[in-house]
């Protein structure tokens, strides 16, 4: 399988022939492909040299191409590529075809600095990347993953045998951490949910500290979303099998009904890609999987790229053109008596947190 992958990537690398200024990510894809081939001991030096001389080569692609040259032992070429380049990148309105962001590109720079053993610069940049990850801010899976990969590479390059050596206290609890691993964890029991933590680094390495609180969410807590009708409109309603609106506040046991969600792109922006619609239902309701019966009756949902039906939820994935609406139905049955919490409906563009909308949850009943 690996051999077939190498051959495919080699063919793609040799066939790459972009002559105009790149859309964000096109040259980075080629640079990343060449980096992976170098990592697999199958470097395509000719394609690397052609990309290096390309007049439109962007800074993020230069950093990744430098990593490829470093892997094959051409450190001088790698150094020439990154000479004078910034380690930060401007925010972009569109993640492009690589689902990128300024932080994701910074993480790739950090990985390259680690490969090139430029420890001083890497140590400064890892603080920046870690600080951004620590913020209460939305990041895509792509950005988060590459940031963690780069931080792991930095931590793993630490030559010291004694990687973590710290002491301290939290209230009346002593903390002693002595580990050869890159990550160590110490459980603390806090009184009344509050405590101060004091730590002293006894080793020669830089330590990065996280305090992690775990607990159960407050009942009725909702996912936050923008719900700006100029950006994304999400309409949620419930109907019976006769297409008549019904209230879900109190439903008789055994009732068949449908959830109807209409998602609309008002057209203020371009096409929305990688949209995800999440519908989670109360445990007293059962989802009727229409795929098992090969029929939705008169309630046919709009096309989607993928649909995932689980025990208590349904996910739809799709694109949405400007001024386009899509409607999705889920057939349900009020199966079990009781009071349950309906978490609501949430729709988002998976790589752009500014595009989201939905309906907040509430308590519902299934009655006799």
C-alpha angles and dihedrals in degrees: 000000000000091000091053090048091052091051093049093049091045091053091048092048093051093045094051106118113159112161102177134063108293130249107238106288104013096104090036089058090055092046091049091048090053090047091054092048089052089049089053092051090249101105119176099213094177092056090044092054092047092051091047090058095045107121095217096053109143124221094249090053091048091055092051093045089051088058089055092052090047091054092056092048100257096127095158092058090047090052092049091053095054098036109129094000121140120240092216131070134204121255113261129213091220128041091215126211093312094054088238137168137179091264092047089054091047089054090054089051090052091051090052092049090052091051090049091048092235091151100170095054091041091053091054093046095047088059090054093048093046092048091053092048089051093058121101091248137122117258128177121242088251093056094043094048096049091046091053092045090054094046090049090051090051092048093045092053091062105118097202117112091211101057102169125031117155139142133191145117144254110206104309094341119102119221120210118171119178115157142147090209124098090237129040129177133201122193117223129193109213122202116229089354093287135098142138120239123209122186134178122198107226094178135074096246131090110254125205113207129205127183109206121195119196129192147121120288117248111264110262095025112151134207110254120237137164100242092192106165090206090060105033133354118207117183118188124189140152126225137178124238089274090060092251118141115251136186117245093200089094124008128177116245113261095027117143114214142149138238111223120197123181117193119192133187103211090206099244089123136027127277113316111229131191094024116176123198115195121194115181117182134203115268090243090066124075123212114229104217103219091190089071090056094037089226139093095179112218092336106087119172124223117262118278134185091234139356125198119193117192135169097279106008146044126211126198125190121195149131124253124208122210112286090006125134128198127194125206127190128197119190114221142180127208094230111161131044117239148070116294140174118244106207094205133232127295130190125181146160099247096219100036116056092191090073110070142115143156147132126290119240131248143177118281135183137218107206136186 
